[in-house]
Amino acid sequence: MKILIIGSGGREHAIGKKLLEDDKNIILYFYPGNGGTSLIGKNIEKNYTILELALFAKKNNISITIVGSEIFLSKKIVDVFHFYNLCIIGPDFISSKLEVNRIFAKNFMKKYNIPNPRYKVFCSYKEAINFIEKKKNIGSLAIKPNGIALGKGVIITNNKSEAKNAIKTIMVDKKFGDSGNKILIEEFINGIEISIMSIFNKKNIIPFLSSKDYKKSGENDNGLNTGGMGTVTPNPYMTDSIYKYFKKNILEATLTGLLSEKLTFVGFLYFGLIVPFNSQDKVYLLEYNTRMGDPETQSLMPLMKTSFLKLLTTSLLNKNFNILWDNKFSCCVILSSKGYPEEYKTGKIITGLNLIKDPWYVSGASIKNKQWVTTSGRVLNIVGLDKDIKNARKIAYEKINKIHFDNIYFRNDIGSF
Ligand code: GLY
C-alpha cells in the first residue's frame, strides 16, 4: 500500500513512523517532508500545485493521502483530490472553515450552544480601536486574526495600550498577512489548556487521549507564542468530571452540529479547551483545528497500541474503531534554534542523534554530506515514555543531553507542570 503524507514537520514524521510500525510493507511518500521523513519514505522534492499533487497521487496509485498541515486544507486539497476520486483524510474546504475561519467556527459554536469565550468581530481597525477606548474596565483580552496563523495567532493583552498595539500588529502591520483583515477580540480566560484530538468518520467522533501543549517560548509560560515547545500526553489535568463535561457539552454538541450542517468528512478534529482556574467544573472551547496537532501528535503516536492504519481504513468505511492506548505518560520536548519564533540561524550541525533511542522525530533538519543540519526554528522532538510522568520527563531530558547543535534552545520545564 502507498500512502502520501502532506506536510513537513514532526507531526508528519510521527504519523509516518507509526504507520510503518503498523505495517512495514507500506510505501510512504511525503510532500514536502523533511530530513526525518526522507529516512522512512520518499520526499517529493518538486514544487507542486494542489492539482499536480492530485495527478501525482493518481499516477503513483496512492491508496490514502493524509493531510497534516492546515495550509493545504485552506488550499482546497481535499476537494481537488475528491474530484479525482482519490482517497484523502481531511475535511473539504467548507468543513475546514472550522479551523481556517474563526468567525465561522464561533458562529457554529454559538448555534450549537458550545461553551466558548465571549467575543466581538471587527472588520475595521478604527472600529476595533474605538471599542477598546470606550471600555472602562478592560481586563485581559485575547486578540486573534480571523484566518490561519500556524498556531501562533493569538495576542494576549492586559491593558488598553497593549490591546491597541495588538490590533495594530494584526490589522495594520499585517503580522499574519491577510488572516488579519478581520479580527476577534475575545475575553481572556485564565486557566488550564487541554488539547484533545479525535477522528471524525462522518458518523461519529472518536476521541484520542488528551494532551498538554506548552505554547510559550519561555519557561513558566513566559515569552512569545510558538507552534509548541513540548507536550505531555495524557494531560494530567483532564479529570473524569472535566472529561464528562467536555463529552456532553462540546464533543456531542459538535457532532450534532456537524451532522445538522452537513459538515461531514473523514478526518481529524482537534478541540483546544480551557478549564478556568475559577470554575474547574466548566470547560470552554477555544478553537477547533481540522487536523492533528503539532507537537501533540509526537507525544500521542507512541502511546497508540492499536494500528493507526486500521483506524484510518475503518474510518474511511464510516465505522467506529476501538483504539487501545499504552498506560504510560509521553513527554515530548522540542529542541529549537535560539531566537525562534522570531529570528534564528539555521545550517547548524547536529550531533548525537545516533546515540538516542526511539521515539524521536524531526521538525526541521536535513541530512547534508552525511551530517544532520538544522533547517528551521523547531528542529527535533525528543520523547520520553514511562508509567510515571516524572520518569517520562527524565528520560526525555537524558536523551536531550546527548544531542548538540550551536544555538540549541529548549524549555527545561516540559512535564514539570
Ligand atoms: N499545538 C497546537 C496546534 O497544533 O495547533
Boltz pocket constraint, residues with backbone or C-beta under 6 A from the ligand:
constraints:
  - pocket:
      binder: B
      contacts: [[A, 150], [A, 151], [A, 213], [A, 227], [A, 228], [A, 289], [A, 292], [A, 293], [A, 294], [A, 295], [A, 296]]
      max_distance: 6.0
